Amino acid sequence: MEKRIDRRIIKSKKAIREAFFNLLLEKDFKNITIKDIAERAQVDRKTFYNYYSSIFALVNEYENELVIGLDALFDEIDFSKFSENPEEIFSALYRFLKPNLDYYKLMFSINFSENLSKKIIGLLKFKIIASFEKSLIALKMDPRQYDLTIVAEFLSSAILGVYFRWINEGSARPFESLTKDIGDITLYGLNGYLIEKPDYSNKR
């Protein structure tokens, strides 16, 4: 009996989430009501309130799932190697986001996307600092001798700034082209990328 109830809960929540996603494609977030979601999901308002106290609670669930997924991904990335191979980090993020890219575009476009951005930026800064501390200790260097907060601010702004812009602009540019430019800027500097434009083909 419990398994039947569990399946019904999963089915109802899936219908509610899909209804909300489809409504976001049709209208502004501020114009979506619980009645709209319930009708589209073919459930009553009581069923919605069984799982979510508000539409914000529904979005918060999505946000937390994204942050949990990114938390696991960031644990696998050595951010201290960013200057050596920045494309690896961006490619790992892309592989993570790609299966649900349309949804993430919507999430970052709605009014309170700033809240989600803050969650991700805070998590990324923490992971970057932890990664550099681990690398410095392995090299028998004292992390306290470095202001890793600045490093975290710089890298998190670079990584997420590029991603947020790419997502918000509709992902029109091929991601591979974008990551190549990021890699060139990181490895050869702005001067090399913007002015000198050397032939990197033999250096990569």
C-alpha positions as CSV (number, residue, x, y, z in Angstrom):
1,M,0.0,0.0,0.0
2,E,2.8,2.4,0.8
3,K,4.4,1.8,-2.6
4,R,1.1,2.8,-4.3
5,I,0.9,6.0,-2.3
6,D,4.6,6.8,-3.1
7,R,3.9,6.3,-6.8
8,R,0.9,8.6,-6.6
9,I,3.0,11.3,-4.9
10,I,5.7,11.0,-7.5
11,K,3.1,11.2,-10.3
12,S,1.3,14.2,-8.8
13,K,4.5,16.1,-8.1
14,K,5.8,15.4,-11.6
15,A,2.6,16.7,-13.1
16,I,2.8,19.8,-11.0
17,R,6.4,20.5,-11.9
18,E,5.8,19.9,-15.7
19,A,2.8,22.1,-15.6
20,F,4.8,24.9,-14.0
21,F,7.6,24.5,-16.5
22,N,5.1,24.7,-19.5
23,L,3.4,27.7,-18.0
24,L,6.8,29.5,-17.8
25,L,7.1,29.0,-21.5
26,E,3.8,30.8,-22.0
27,K,3.7,33.7,-19.5
28,D,5.7,35.7,-17.0
29,F,6.3,34.1,-13.7
30,K,4.5,36.9,-11.8
31,N,1.3,36.1,-13.8
32,I,1.3,32.3,-12.9
33,T,-1.1,31.3,-10.2
34,I,-1.6,28.1,-8.2
35,K,-4.9,27.7,-10.0
36,D,-3.1,27.8,-13.3
37,I,-0.7,25.1,-12.2
38,A,-3.4,22.9,-10.7
39,E,-5.5,23.1,-13.8
40,R,-2.7,22.4,-16.2
41,A,-1.5,19.5,-14.0
42,Q,-5.1,18.2,-13.7
43,V,-5.0,18.2,-9.9
44,D,-7.0,20.2,-7.4
45,R,-5.5,23.1,-5.4
46,K,-5.5,20.9,-2.3
47,T,-3.2,18.4,-4.0
48,F,-0.8,21.3,-4.8
49,Y,-0.8,22.4,-1.2
50,N,-0.1,18.9,0.0
51,Y,3.4,19.2,-1.5
52,Y,4.1,23.0,-1.7
53,S,3.1,25.9,0.5
54,S,3.4,28.3,-2.4
55,I,4.8,28.7,-6.0
56,F,8.0,30.0,-4.4
57,A,8.3,26.7,-2.5
58,L,8.1,24.8,-5.8
59,V,10.8,26.9,-7.3
60,N,12.9,26.6,-4.2
61,E,12.7,22.8,-4.6
62,Y,14.1,23.1,-8.1
63,E,16.8,25.5,-7.0
64,N,17.9,23.1,-4.2
65,E,18.1,20.2,-6.6
66,L,20.3,22.2,-8.9
67,V,22.6,23.3,-6.1
68,I,22.9,19.8,-4.7
69,G,23.8,18.5,-8.2
70,L,26.4,21.3,-8.6
71,D,27.8,20.5,-5.1
72,A,28.5,17.0,-6.2
73,L,30.0,18.2,-9.5
74,F,32.3,20.8,-7.9
75,D,33.7,18.1,-5.6
76,E,35.1,16.4,-8.7
77,I,36.7,19.5,-10.1
78,D,40.2,20.7,-9.2
79,F,39.8,24.4,-9.5
80,S,43.5,25.0,-8.8
81,K,44.1,23.7,-12.3
82,F,41.9,26.4,-13.9
83,S,44.8,28.3,-15.4
84,E,46.2,25.1,-17.0
85,N,43.0,23.8,-18.4
86,P,40.0,26.1,-18.1
87,E,38.1,24.3,-20.8
88,E,37.8,21.2,-18.6
89,I,35.9,23.1,-16.0
90,F,33.5,24.7,-18.4
91,S,32.9,21.5,-20.3
92,A,32.1,19.7,-17.0
93,L,29.5,22.4,-16.2
94,Y,28.1,22.2,-19.7
95,R,27.7,18.4,-19.5
96,F,25.8,18.8,-16.2
97,L,23.5,21.6,-17.5
98,K,22.8,20.3,-21.0
99,P,20.1,17.7,-20.2
100,N,17.9,20.3,-18.6
101,L,19.3,23.4,-20.3
102,D,15.8,24.8,-21.4
103,Y,14.6,24.7,-17.8
104,Y,17.7,26.4,-16.4
105,K,17.3,29.2,-19.0
106,L,13.9,29.8,-17.6
107,M,15.1,29.6,-14.0
108,F,17.7,32.3,-14.6
109,S,15.2,34.5,-16.5
110,I,12.5,34.8,-13.8
111,N,12.5,37.6,-11.3
112,F,14.1,35.9,-8.3
113,S,16.9,34.2,-10.3
114,E,19.2,36.5,-8.2
115,N,18.5,34.2,-5.3
116,L,19.6,31.1,-7.2
117,S,22.7,32.9,-8.5
118,K,23.7,33.8,-4.9
119,K,23.3,30.2,-3.8
120,I,25.5,29.0,-6.7
121,I,28.1,31.7,-6.3
122,G,28.4,31.0,-2.6
123,L,28.8,27.3,-3.2
124,L,31.4,27.8,-6.0
125,K,33.5,30.2,-3.9
126,F,33.6,27.7,-1.0
127,K,34.6,24.9,-3.4
128,I,37.3,27.0,-5.0
129,I,38.9,27.9,-1.7
130,A,38.8,24.3,-0.5
131,S,40.4,23.1,-3.8
132,F,43.2,25.6,-3.6
133,E,43.8,24.9,0.1
134,K,44.1,21.2,-0.6
135,S,46.6,21.9,-3.5
136,L,48.8,24.2,-1.5
137,I,48.9,21.8,1.4
138,A,50.0,19.0,-1.0
139,L,52.8,21.3,-2.1
140,K,53.8,21.9,1.5
141,M,52.7,25.5,1.3
142,D,50.7,27.4,3.9
143,P,47.3,28.5,2.5
144,R,47.1,31.2,5.1
145,Q,49.8,33.0,3.2
146,Y,47.5,33.7,0.3
147,D,44.2,35.6,0.1
148,L,42.2,32.8,-1.4
149,T,39.0,34.9,-1.1
150,I,40.2,37.1,-3.9
151,V,41.0,34.0,-6.0
152,A,37.5,32.6,-5.3
153,E,35.9,35.9,-6.2
154,F,37.8,36.2,-9.5
155,L,37.2,32.6,-10.7
156,S,33.6,32.4,-9.6
157,S,32.8,35.7,-11.4
158,A,34.6,34.5,-14.5
159,I,33.0,31.1,-14.6
160,L,29.5,32.0,-13.7
161,G,29.5,35.3,-15.5
162,V,30.2,33.6,-18.8
163,Y,27.6,30.9,-18.2
164,F,24.8,33.2,-17.1
165,R,25.4,35.4,-20.1
166,W,25.5,32.4,-22.5
167,I,22.3,31.0,-21.0
168,N,20.4,34.4,-20.9
169,E,21.4,35.2,-24.5
170,G,19.7,32.0,-25.7
171,S,22.8,29.8,-26.1
172,A,23.0,30.9,-29.7
173,R,26.8,30.6,-29.9
174,P,28.2,27.0,-30.0
175,F,29.5,26.2,-26.6
176,E,32.7,24.7,-27.9
177,S,33.6,28.0,-29.5
178,L,32.9,29.8,-26.3
179,T,35.1,27.5,-24.2
180,K,37.9,27.8,-26.7
181,D,37.9,31.6,-26.4
182,I,37.8,31.3,-22.6
183,G,40.8,28.9,-22.7
184,D,42.8,31.3,-24.9
185,I,42.1,34.3,-22.7
186,T,43.1,32.4,-19.6
187,L,46.2,30.8,-21.0
188,Y,47.5,33.6,-23.2
189,G,46.1,36.7,-21.6
190,L,43.9,39.5,-22.9
191,N,46.8,41.0,-24.8
192,G,47.4,37.8,-26.7
193,Y,43.7,37.2,-27.4
194,L,42.6,40.8,-28.4
195,I,45.8,42.3,-29.9
196,E,48.5,40.0,-30.9
197,K,46.3,37.0,-31.8
198,P,49.2,34.6,-32.2
199,D,48.8,31.2,-33.8
200,Y,48.0,28.9,-30.9
201,S,47.6,25.8,-32.9
202,N,51.1,24.5,-32.2
203,K,50.8,25.3,-28.5
204,R,47.7,23.6,-27.6
